[in-house]
């Protein structure tokens, strides 16, 4: 993917309770610690848990003149509803990362689609379904190089509950492995 700008737009989507907002906050923190400029926002339905949820992130080497995502270069989808809603409103050559259990809509033809076992890796390999967002963070950073690995680890530790460092580092490393397995890098 050839880029004319250093601006990169992310959208993270799933259902409330899956941690997509935390996913965007961690990647924003990592990018910021790596010296980049960031703008992060989020929205979710009135249900909060179980309803459609999305978070957005703009990362740029230079000044961010508009803080909102217009057409994301990257889209994470953890539920079918989020893929159906957000899968078609992305940049022309965007990378769409979706959980492997989702059905890919027919109209994703021009996008780069990566289907990874994010949810099953969290529940079966890591042993905690609630770590799916951290698994996704590891895979995303492996593909997009948002920040150096040690900075990403620092950002994760800044935003997780004390006492959960070990399981979250395991989730992060399993996500990295998933990202490495795709043989695709965008940035």
C-alpha positions as CSV (number, residue, x, y, z in Angstrom):
1,X,0.0,0.0,0.0
2,X,1.6,3.3,-1.1
3,X,0.9,6.2,1.3
4,X,1.1,9.9,0.4
5,X,0.8,11.0,4.0
6,X,1.9,9.8,7.5
7,X,-1.7,10.0,8.7
8,X,-3.2,6.6,9.5
9,X,-6.8,6.0,10.6
10,X,-7.9,3.1,12.7
11,X,-11.4,1.9,13.6
12,X,-11.9,-0.8,16.2
13,X,-15.4,-2.5,16.4
14,X,-17.2,-5.2,18.3
15,X,-19.7,-5.5,21.0
16,X,-19.6,-3.6,24.3
17,X,-17.5,-5.6,26.8
18,X,-15.0,-7.0,24.3
19,X,-12.5,-4.2,25.1
20,X,-12.3,-2.5,21.7
21,X,-12.1,0.9,23.4
22,X,-9.2,-0.3,25.6
23,X,-7.6,-1.7,22.4
24,X,-7.6,1.8,20.8
25,X,-6.5,3.5,24.0
26,X,-3.5,1.1,24.3
27,X,-2.4,1.6,20.7
28,X,-2.9,5.4,21.1
29,X,-0.7,5.4,24.2
30,X,2.0,3.3,22.4
31,X,2.0,5.5,19.4
32,X,2.3,8.6,21.6
33,X,5.1,7.1,23.6
34,X,6.8,6.3,20.3
35,X,6.7,10.1,19.5
36,X,3.7,10.2,17.2
37,X,0.7,12.4,17.5
38,X,-2.6,10.8,18.3
39,X,-6.4,11.5,18.5
40,X,-8.6,8.8,20.0
41,X,-12.4,8.7,20.3
42,X,-15.1,6.1,21.0
43,X,-18.8,5.5,20.9
44,X,-21.2,2.7,22.0
45,X,-24.9,2.1,22.1
46,X,-27.0,2.7,25.2
47,X,-26.7,-1.0,26.1
48,X,-22.9,-0.5,26.8
49,X,-22.5,-4.3,27.3
50,X,-23.5,-6.4,24.3
51,X,-24.4,-3.5,22.0
52,X,-22.4,-2.3,19.0
53,X,-19.2,-0.5,20.1
54,X,-16.5,1.3,18.1
55,X,-13.4,3.3,18.9
56,X,-11.3,5.3,16.5
57,X,-7.7,6.4,16.4
58,X,-5.8,8.8,14.2
59,X,-2.0,8.5,14.3
60,X,0.3,10.9,12.4
61,X,4.0,11.8,12.4
62,X,3.0,15.5,12.1
63,X,0.2,17.7,13.2
64,X,-3.3,16.2,13.2
65,X,-5.5,18.8,11.5
66,X,-8.7,16.9,11.9
67,X,-9.1,14.5,14.8
68,X,-11.9,12.3,13.5
69,X,-11.6,9.2,11.3
70,X,-13.0,9.8,7.8
71,X,-12.2,6.6,6.0
72,X,-10.2,4.2,8.1
73,X,-7.0,2.6,6.7
74,X,-7.4,-0.2,9.2
75,X,-10.6,-1.8,10.6
76,X,-10.8,-4.4,13.4
77,X,-14.1,-6.4,13.6
78,X,-14.7,-8.8,16.4
79,X,-18.4,-9.4,15.7
80,X,-20.5,-10.0,12.6
81,X,-22.6,-6.9,13.3
82,X,-19.6,-4.7,13.4
83,X,-18.2,-6.2,10.2
84,X,-21.6,-5.8,8.4
85,X,-21.9,-2.2,9.6
86,X,-18.3,-0.9,9.2
87,X,-16.8,-3.2,6.7
88,X,-17.7,-1.2,3.6
89,X,-16.9,2.3,4.8
90,X,-13.1,2.2,4.7
91,X,-10.3,3.5,2.6
92,X,-10.0,1.9,-0.8
93,X,-7.0,-0.3,0.0
94,X,-7.7,-0.7,3.7
95,X,-6.7,-3.6,5.9
96,X,-9.6,-5.3,7.5
97,X,-8.7,-7.6,10.4
98,X,-11.6,-9.8,11.5
99,X,-12.1,-12.7,13.7
100,X,-11.9,-16.0,11.8
101,X,-15.4,-17.0,12.9
102,X,-17.1,-14.1,11.0
103,X,-18.7,-14.5,7.5
104,X,-17.0,-12.1,5.1
105,X,-19.5,-9.9,3.1
106,X,-19.3,-10.1,-0.6
107,X,-18.6,-6.4,-1.0
108,X,-15.1,-6.5,0.5
109,X,-13.4,-7.1,-2.8
110,X,-10.9,-4.2,-2.9
111,X,-9.8,-4.5,0.7
112,X,-7.0,-6.5,2.2
113,X,-8.8,-8.9,4.5
114,X,-7.1,-10.8,7.3
115,X,-9.1,-13.4,9.2
116,X,-7.4,-14.4,12.5
117,X,-8.6,-16.6,15.3
118,X,-8.5,-13.8,17.8
119,X,-11.4,-14.9,20.0
120,X,-10.4,-18.5,20.1
121,X,-6.8,-17.7,20.8
122,X,-7.9,-15.6,23.8
123,X,-10.2,-18.3,25.2
124,X,-8.3,-21.5,24.3
125,X,-4.6,-20.5,24.2
126,X,-4.5,-17.7,26.7
127,X,-7.3,-19.2,28.8
128,X,-9.3,-16.0,29.2
129,X,-11.8,-14.8,26.6
130,X,-11.6,-11.3,28.0
131,X,-8.0,-10.9,26.6
132,X,-9.2,-10.9,23.0
133,X,-8.5,-7.2,22.8
134,X,-4.9,-7.7,23.9
135,X,-4.5,-10.5,21.4
136,X,-5.8,-8.1,18.7
137,X,-3.4,-5.4,19.9
138,X,-0.4,-7.7,19.4
139,X,-1.5,-8.8,16.0
140,X,-2.3,-5.2,14.9
141,X,1.1,-3.9,16.0
142,X,2.9,-6.8,14.3
143,X,1.2,-5.9,11.0
144,X,1.2,-2.1,11.2
145,X,4.2,-1.3,13.4
146,X,2.4,1.3,15.5
147,X,5.2,1.3,18.1
148,X,8.3,-0.8,19.0
149,X,7.5,-4.0,21.0
150,X,8.9,-2.7,24.3
151,X,6.9,0.5,24.1
152,X,3.7,-1.5,23.3
153,X,4.3,-3.7,26.3
154,X,4.7,-0.5,28.5
155,X,1.4,0.9,27.1
156,X,-0.4,-2.4,27.8
157,X,0.9,-2.4,31.4
158,X,-0.2,1.2,31.9
159,X,-3.8,0.4,31.1
160,X,-4.5,-3.1,32.5
161,X,-5.5,-3.9,36.1
162,X,-2.6,-4.6,38.5
163,X,-2.1,-8.3,38.9
164,X,-3.1,-9.2,35.3
165,X,0.3,-8.4,33.7
166,X,1.3,-12.1,33.2
167,X,-1.9,-13.1,31.4
168,X,-2.0,-9.9,29.3
169,X,1.7,-10.3,28.2
170,X,0.8,-13.9,27.2
171,X,-2.2,-12.5,25.2
172,X,0.0,-9.8,23.6
173,X,2.6,-12.4,22.6
174,X,0.0,-14.8,21.2
175,X,-1.4,-11.8,19.2
176,X,2.1,-11.1,17.8
177,X,2.3,-14.7,16.7
178,X,-1.0,-14.4,14.8
179,X,0.3,-11.2,13.2
180,X,3.5,-12.8,12.1
181,X,1.6,-15.8,10.6
182,X,-0.2,-13.6,8.1
183,X,2.9,-12.7,5.9
184,X,1.3,-9.3,5.3
185,X,2.7,-6.0,6.4
186,X,1.2,-2.7,5.5
187,X,3.5,-0.1,7.0
